[in-house]
Amino acid sequence: MISADLDRLATLQQDDGGWIVDYATISPAGSLDWRGHTTVRAVDILHRNGRL
């Protein structure tokens, strides 16, 4: 169900506007770096599917 997965993705947005990295990271700096990538990807997916 694509619609349900898009709903789930939207609910994972954090209070600061970003999305967290949902896999183990090697360092806190790496986590912050990948968090940006994850946020841009989530926004792109939601935008392409008319959710933003």
PDB file with one MODEL, atoms N, CA, C and O in Angstrom:
MODEL        1
ATOM      1  N   MET A   1       0.820  -1.167   0.000  1.00  0.00           N
ATOM      2  CA  MET A   1       0.000   0.000   0.000  1.00  0.00           C
ATOM      3  C   MET A   1       0.879   1.251   0.000  1.00  0.00           C
ATOM      4  O   MET A   1       1.445   1.629   1.026  1.00  0.00           O
ATOM      5  N   ILE A   2       0.978   1.868  -1.139  1.00  0.00           N
ATOM      6  CA  ILE A   2       1.833   3.043  -1.279  1.00  0.00           C
ATOM      7  C   ILE A   2       1.310   4.196  -0.434  1.00  0.00           C
ATOM      8  O   ILE A   2       2.094   4.897   0.206  1.00  0.00           O
ATOM      9  N   SER A   3       0.021   4.398  -0.421  1.00  0.00           N
ATOM     10  CA  SER A   3      -0.559   5.495   0.349  1.00  0.00           C
ATOM     11  C   SER A   3      -0.228   5.369   1.832  1.00  0.00           C
ATOM     12  O   SER A   3       0.101   6.363   2.479  1.00  0.00           O
ATOM     13  N   ALA A   4      -0.312   4.172   2.366  1.00  0.00           N
ATOM     14  CA  ALA A   4       0.009   3.949   3.782  1.00  0.00           C
ATOM     15  C   ALA A   4       1.474   4.227   4.057  1.00  0.00           C
ATOM     16  O   ALA A   4       1.812   4.779   5.104  1.00  0.00           O
ATOM     17  N   ASP A   5       2.352   3.852   3.129  1.00  0.00           N
ATOM     18  CA  ASP A   5       3.780   4.099   3.330  1.00  0.00           C
ATOM     19  C   ASP A   5       4.088   5.591   3.247  1.00  0.00           C
ATOM     20  O   ASP A   5       4.939   6.086   3.986  1.00  0.00           O
ATOM     21  N   LEU A   6       3.411   6.311   2.363  1.00  0.00           N
ATOM     22  CA  LEU A   6       3.593   7.768   2.302  1.00  0.00           C
ATOM     23  C   LEU A   6       3.108   8.426   3.590  1.00  0.00           C
ATOM     24  O   LEU A   6       3.739   9.361   4.084  1.00  0.00           O
ATOM     25  N   ASP A   7       1.992   7.945   4.135  1.00  0.00           N
ATOM     26  CA  ASP A   7       1.500   8.450   5.423  1.00  0.00           C
ATOM     27  C   ASP A   7       2.533   8.204   6.513  1.00  0.00           C
ATOM     28  O   ASP A   7       2.805   9.088   7.326  1.00  0.00           O
ATOM     29  N   ARG A   8       3.115   6.996   6.533  1.00  0.00           N
ATOM     30  CA  ARG A   8       4.122   6.648   7.533  1.00  0.00           C
ATOM     31  C   ARG A   8       5.333   7.553   7.404  1.00  0.00           C
ATOM     32  O   ARG A   8       5.852   8.044   8.406  1.00  0.00           O
ATOM     33  N   LEU A   9       5.790   7.780   6.174  1.00  0.00           N
ATOM     34  CA  LEU A   9       6.947   8.647   5.951  1.00  0.00           C
ATOM     35  C   LEU A   9       6.675  10.055   6.462  1.00  0.00           C
ATOM     36  O   LEU A   9       7.535  10.658   7.104  1.00  0.00           O
ATOM     37  N   ALA A  10       5.496  10.580   6.186  1.00  0.00           N
ATOM     38  CA  ALA A  10       5.150  11.930   6.630  1.00  0.00           C
ATOM     39  C   ALA A  10       5.128  12.035   8.154  1.00  0.00           C
ATOM     40  O   ALA A  10       5.521  13.063   8.706  1.00  0.00           O
ATOM     41  N   THR A  11       4.676  10.992   8.836  1.00  0.00           N
ATOM     42  CA  THR A  11       4.598  11.050  10.298  1.00  0.00           C
ATOM     43  C   THR A  11       5.969  10.946  10.959  1.00  0.00           C
ATOM     44  O   THR A  11       6.105  11.247  12.145  1.00  0.00           O
ATOM     45  N   LEU A  12       6.978  10.527  10.215  1.00  0.00           N
ATOM     46  CA  LEU A  12       8.322  10.407  10.791  1.00  0.00           C
ATOM     47  C   LEU A  12       9.081  11.732  10.826  1.00  0.00           C
ATOM     48  O   LEU A  12      10.190  11.800  11.356  1.00  0.00           O
ATOM     49  N   GLN A  13       8.488  12.780  10.264  1.00  0.00           N
ATOM     50  CA  GLN A  13       9.141  14.083  10.288  1.00  0.00           C
ATOM     51  C   GLN A  13       9.266  14.557  11.737  1.00  0.00           C
ATOM     52  O   GLN A  13       8.314  14.471  12.512  1.00  0.00           O
ATOM     53  N   GLN A  14      10.439  15.052  12.086  1.00  0.00           N
ATOM     54  CA  GLN A  14      10.717  15.513  13.440  1.00  0.00           C
ATOM     55  C   GLN A  14      10.267  16.959  13.627  1.00  0.00           C
ATOM     56  O   GLN A  14       9.962  17.648  12.654  1.00  0.00           O
ATOM     57  N   ASP A  15      10.227  17.414  14.866  1.00  0.00           N
ATOM     58  CA  ASP A  15       9.780  18.781  15.185  1.00  0.00           C
ATOM     59  C   ASP A  15      10.626  19.851  14.506  1.00  0.00           C
ATOM     60  O   ASP A  15      10.133  20.944  14.226  1.00  0.00           O
ATOM     61  N   ASP A  16      11.906  19.544  14.237  1.00  0.00           N
ATOM     62  CA  ASP A  16      12.780  20.533  13.590  1.00  0.00           C
ATOM     63  C   ASP A  16      12.650  20.520  12.068  1.00  0.00           C
ATOM     64  O   ASP A  16      13.347  21.266  11.380  1.00  0.00           O
ATOM     65  N   GLY A  17      11.767  19.684  11.544  1.00  0.00           N
ATOM     66  CA  GLY A  17      11.518  19.652  10.110  1.00  0.00           C
ATOM     67  C   GLY A  17      12.247  18.561   9.352  1.00  0.00           C
ATOM     68  O   GLY A  17      11.956  18.317   8.181  1.00  0.00           O
ATOM     69  N   GLY A  18      13.191  17.900  10.007  1.00  0.00           N
ATOM     70  CA  GLY A  18      13.970  16.869   9.334  1.00  0.00           C
ATOM     71  C   GLY A  18      13.499  15.471   9.646  1.00  0.00           C
ATOM     72  O   GLY A  18      12.577  15.266  10.435  1.00  0.00           O
ATOM     73  N   TRP A  19      14.143  14.517   9.018  1.00  0.00           N
ATOM     74  CA  TRP A  19      13.878  13.100   9.264  1.00  0.00           C
ATOM     75  C   TRP A  19      15.135  12.488   9.851  1.00  0.00           C
ATOM     76  O   TRP A  19      16.246  12.888   9.504  1.00  0.00           O
ATOM     77  N   ILE A  20      14.966  11.525  10.735  1.00  0.00           N
ATOM     78  CA  ILE A  20      16.122  10.872  11.343  1.00  0.00           C
ATOM     79  C   ILE A  20      16.636   9.758  10.439  1.00  0.00           C
ATOM     80  O   ILE A  20      15.916   9.239   9.586  1.00  0.00           O
ATOM     81  N   VAL A  21      17.876   9.414  10.646  1.00  0.00           N
ATOM     82  CA  VAL A  21      18.481   8.288   9.937  1.00  0.00           C
ATOM     83  C   VAL A  21      18.016   7.029  10.649  1.00  0.00           C
ATOM     84  O   VAL A  21      18.161   6.911  11.865  1.00  0.00           O
ATOM     85  N   ASP A  22      17.458   6.089   9.898  1.00  0.00           N
ATOM     86  CA  ASP A  22      16.871   4.907  10.519  1.00  0.00           C
ATOM     87  C   ASP A  22      17.752   3.661  10.416  1.00  0.00           C
ATOM     88  O   ASP A  22      17.248   2.542  10.313  1.00  0.00           O
ATOM     89  N   TYR A  23      19.041   3.859  10.444  1.00  0.00           N
ATOM     90  CA  TYR A  23      19.966   2.737  10.466  1.00  0.00           C
ATOM     91  C   TYR A  23      21.161   3.104  11.335  1.00  0.00           C
ATOM     92  O   TYR A  23      21.397   4.279  11.617  1.00  0.00           O
ATOM     93  N   ALA A  24      21.897   2.110  11.749  1.00  0.00           N
ATOM     94  CA  ALA A  24      23.048   2.344  12.635  1.00  0.00           C
ATOM     95  C   ALA A  24      24.105   3.192  11.912  1.00  0.00           C
ATOM     96  O   ALA A  24      24.397   2.983  10.734  1.00  0.00           O
ATOM     97  N   THR A  25      24.655   4.138  12.641  1.00  0.00           N
ATOM     98  CA  THR A  25      25.705   4.986  12.071  1.00  0.00           C
ATOM     99  C   THR A  25      27.002   4.764  12.822  1.00  0.00           C
ATOM    100  O   THR A  25      27.008   4.295  13.960  1.00  0.00           O
ATOM    101  N   ILE A  26      28.083   5.103  12.178  1.00  0.00           N
ATOM    102  CA  ILE A  26      29.399   4.894  12.768  1.00  0.00           C
ATOM    103  C   ILE A  26      29.748   6.003  13.755  1.00  0.00           C
ATOM    104  O   ILE A  26      30.414   5.752  14.760  1.00  0.00           O
ATOM    105  N   SER A  27      29.308   7.220  13.478  1.00  0.00           N
ATOM    106  CA  SER A  27      29.651   8.341  14.350  1.00  0.00           C
ATOM    107  C   SER A  27      28.514   9.357  14.370  1.00  0.00           C
ATOM    108  O   SER A  27      27.683   9.371  13.462  1.00  0.00           O
ATOM    109  N   PRO A  28      28.468  10.202  15.390  1.00  0.00           N
ATOM    110  CA  PRO A  28      27.447  11.259  15.430  1.00  0.00           C
ATOM    111  C   PRO A  28      27.545  12.200  14.229  1.00  0.00           C
ATOM    112  O   PRO A  28      26.521  12.642  13.708  1.00  0.00           O
ATOM    113  N   ALA A  29      28.760  12.509  13.786  1.00  0.00           N
ATOM    114  CA  ALA A  29      28.923  13.389  12.625  1.00  0.00           C
ATOM    115  C   ALA A  29      28.351  12.729  11.378  1.00  0.00           C
ATOM    116  O   ALA A  29      27.710  13.392  10.562  1.00  0.00           O
ATOM    117  N   GLY A  30      28.576  11.441  11.228  1.00  0.00           N
ATOM    118  CA  GLY A  30      28.024  10.718  10.094  1.00  0.00           C
ATOM    119  C   GLY A  30      26.508  10.714  10.131  1.00  0.00           C
ATOM    120  O   GLY A  30      25.854  10.831   9.095  1.00  0.00           O
ATOM    121  N   SER A  31      25.955  10.579  11.318  1.00  0.00           N
ATOM    122  CA  SER A  31      24.506  10.598  11.473  1.00  0.00           C
ATOM    123  C   SER A  31      23.931  11.936  11.021  1.00  0.00           C
ATOM    124  O   SER A  31      22.911  11.971  10.332  1.00  0.00           O
ATOM    125  N   LEU A  32      24.573  13.035  11.402  1.00  0.00           N
ATOM    126  CA  LEU A  32      24.103  14.362  10.997  1.00  0.00           C
ATOM    127  C   LEU A  32      24.216  14.544   9.489  1.00  0.00           C
ATOM    128  O   LEU A  32      23.328  15.119   8.859  1.00  0.00           O
ATOM    129  N   ASP A  33      25.309  14.055   8.912  1.00  0.00           N
ATOM    130  CA  ASP A  33      25.503  14.169   7.472  1.00  0.00           C
ATOM    131  C   ASP A  33      24.425  13.402   6.720  1.00  0.00           C
ATOM    132  O   ASP A  33      23.833  13.931   5.779  1.00  0.00           O
ATOM    133  N   TRP A  34      24.168  12.181   7.116  1.00  0.00           N
ATOM    134  CA  TRP A  34      23.159  11.360   6.449  1.00  0.00           C
ATOM    135  C   TRP A  34      21.745  11.826   6.757  1.00  0.00           C
ATOM    136  O   TRP A  34      20.825  11.556   5.985  1.00  0.00           O
ATOM    137  N   ARG A  35      21.558  12.522   7.873  1.00  0.00           N
ATOM    138  CA  ARG A  35      20.230  13.036   8.192  1.00  0.00           C
ATOM    139  C   ARG A  35      19.784  14.053   7.145  1.00  0.00           C
ATOM    140  O   ARG A  35      18.614  14.089   6.763  1.00  0.00           O
ATOM    141  N   GLY A  36      20.708  14.864   6.691  1.00  0.00           N
ATOM    142  CA  GLY A  36      20.391  15.819   5.627  1.00  0.00           C
ATOM    143  C   GLY A  36      19.960  15.115   4.355  1.00  0.00           C
ATOM    144  O   GLY A  36      18.975  15.497   3.724  1.00  0.00           O
ATOM    145  N   HIS A  37      20.696  14.095   3.987  1.00  0.00           N
ATOM    146  CA  HIS A  37      20.362  13.307   2.793  1.00  0.00           C
ATOM    147  C   HIS A  37      18.986  12.661   2.952  1.00  0.00           C
ATOM    148  O   HIS A  37      18.176  12.686   2.026  1.00  0.00           O
ATOM    149  N   THR A  38      18.726  12.090   4.113  1.00  0.00           N
ATOM    150  CA  THR A  38      17.451  11.431   4.383  1.00  0.00           C
ATOM    151  C   THR A  38      16.297  12.420   4.312  1.00  0.00           C
ATOM    152  O   THR A  38      15.226  12.094   3.801  1.00  0.00           O
ATOM    153  N   THR A  39      16.511  13.624   4.823  1.00  0.00           N
ATOM    154  CA  THR A  39      15.476  14.655   4.805  1.00  0.00           C
ATOM    155  C   THR A  39      15.159  15.090   3.375  1.00  0.00           C
ATOM    156  O   THR A  39      13.991  15.198   3.001  1.00  0.00           O
ATOM    157  N   VAL A  40      16.187  15.337   2.585  1.00  0.00           N
ATOM    158  CA  VAL A  40      15.965  15.744   1.195  1.00  0.00           C
ATOM    159  C   VAL A  40      15.239  14.643   0.436  1.00  0.00           C
ATOM    160  O   VAL A  40      14.340  14.927  -0.355  1.00  0.00           O
ATOM    161  N   ARG A  41      15.614  13.409   0.666  1.00  0.00           N
ATOM    162  CA  ARG A  41      14.966  12.275  -0.007  1.00  0.00           C
ATOM    163  C   ARG A  41      13.492  12.170   0.390  1.00  0.00           C
ATOM    164  O   ARG A  41      12.633  11.949  -0.465  1.00  0.00           O
ATOM    165  N   ALA A  42      13.200  12.326   1.674  1.00  0.00           N
ATOM    166  CA  ALA A  42      11.815  12.240   2.144  1.00  0.00           C
ATOM    167  C   ALA A  42      10.966  13.365   1.544  1.00  0.00           C
ATOM    168  O   ALA A  42       9.840  13.129   1.105  1.00  0.00           O
ATOM    169  N   VAL A  43      11.501  14.569   1.526  1.00  0.00           N
ATOM    170  CA  VAL A  43      10.778  15.703   0.947  1.00  0.00           C
ATOM    171  C   VAL A  43      10.526  15.452  -0.535  1.00  0.00           C
ATOM    172  O   VAL A  43       9.431  15.728  -1.026  1.00  0.00           O
ATOM    173  N   ASP A  44      11.504  14.940  -1.246  1.00  0.00           N
ATOM    174  CA  ASP A  44      11.351  14.643  -2.669  1.00  0.00           C
ATOM    175  C   ASP A  44      10.251  13.608  -2.902  1.00  0.00           C
ATOM    176  O   ASP A  44       9.401  13.785  -3.775  1.00  0.00           O
ATOM    177  N   ILE A  45      10.270  12.543  -2.130  1.00  0.00           N
ATOM    178  CA  ILE A  45       9.262  11.484  -2.279  1.00  0.00           C
ATOM    179  C   ILE A  45       7.865  12.033  -2.002  1.00  0.00           C
ATOM    180  O   ILE A  45       6.930  11.772  -2.760  1.00  0.00           O
ATOM    181  N   LEU A  46       7.725  12.791  -0.920  1.00  0.00           N
ATOM    182  CA  LEU A  46       6.413  13.340  -0.578  1.00  0.00           C
ATOM    183  C   LEU A  46       5.944  14.354  -1.619  1.00  0.00           C
ATOM    184  O   LEU A  46       4.762  14.399  -1.959  1.00  0.00           O
ATOM    185  N   HIS A  47       6.865  15.161  -2.120  1.00  0.00           N
ATOM    186  CA  HIS A  47       6.521  16.158  -3.128  1.00  0.00           C
ATOM    187  C   HIS A  47       6.066  15.486  -4.417  1.00  0.00           C
ATOM    188  O   HIS A  47       5.056  15.883  -4.998  1.00  0.00           O
ATOM    189  N   ARG A  48       6.794  14.480  -4.865  1.00  0.00           N
ATOM    190  CA  ARG A  48       6.457  13.777  -6.110  1.00  0.00           C
ATOM    191  C   ARG A  48       5.105  13.064  -6.033  1.00  0.00           C
ATOM    192  O   ARG A  48       4.484  12.771  -7.055  1.00  0.00           O
ATOM    193  N   ASN A  49       4.667  12.794  -4.818  1.00  0.00           N
ATOM    194  CA  ASN A  49       3.399  12.085  -4.643  1.00  0.00           C
ATOM    195  C   ASN A  49       2.286  13.008  -4.148  1.00  0.00           C
ATOM    196  O   ASN A  49       1.266  12.541  -3.642  1.00  0.00           O
ATOM    197  N   GLY A  50       2.485  14.317  -4.296  1.00  0.00           N
ATOM    198  CA  GLY A  50       1.439  15.279  -3.966  1.00  0.00           C
ATOM    199  C   GLY A  50       1.140  15.415  -2.490  1.00  0.00           C
ATOM    200  O   GLY A  50       0.035  15.805  -2.113  1.00  0.00           O
ATOM    201  N   ARG A  51       2.111  15.099  -1.650  1.00  0.00           N
ATOM    202  CA  ARG A  51       1.876  15.172  -0.209  1.00  0.00           C
ATOM    203  C   ARG A  51       2.411  16.473   0.395  1.00  0.00           C
ATOM    204  O   ARG A  51       2.216  16.725   1.584  1.00  0.00           O
ATOM    205  N   LEU A  52       3.073  17.286  -0.400  1.00  0.00           N
ATOM    206  CA  LEU A  52       3.578  18.584   0.092  1.00  0.00           C
ATOM    207  C   LEU A  52       3.028  19.698  -0.761  1.00  0.00           C
ATOM    208  O   LEU A  52       3.328  20.867  -0.519  1.00  0.00           O
TER     209      LEU A  52
ENDMDL
END
